[in-house]
Amino acid sequence: MENPEIVIKLTPDEALVLSDWLERVQMTDLSCLVDDATVWAPLHRIAGILDKSLPGIFAADYAERLEAARSRLRPALDDSAGDDKGADA
């Protein structure tokens, strides 16, 4: 039996950071980044769902919230990148 929808779960921080990135991507010439026009519809749909799910994107302190979310997500990325840097030294 096939499921009619795919469900993706994100933490609030992941959702906020992804929403911001998608917004910036949509403000660029998508054809330079996405070479398959059929991908645009799902990207716009994801962005719309995130916008509706994240009331904080309209808050006065949005920039601070976004940076805080990035900071909380960054350590996991920095740990793996730090291992590569140490190998070169």
BELMODA-V438378 format. One line per field, one symbol per residue. burial: I if it has 9 or more other C-alpha atoms within 8 Angstrom, else O. A space follows every 50 residues. Layout:
burial->???
//
This chain:
burial->OOOOOOOOOOOOIIIIIOIOOIIOIIOOOIOOOIOOOOOIOOIIOOIOOI IOOIOOOOOOOIOOIIOOIIOOIOOOOOOOOOOOOOOOO
//
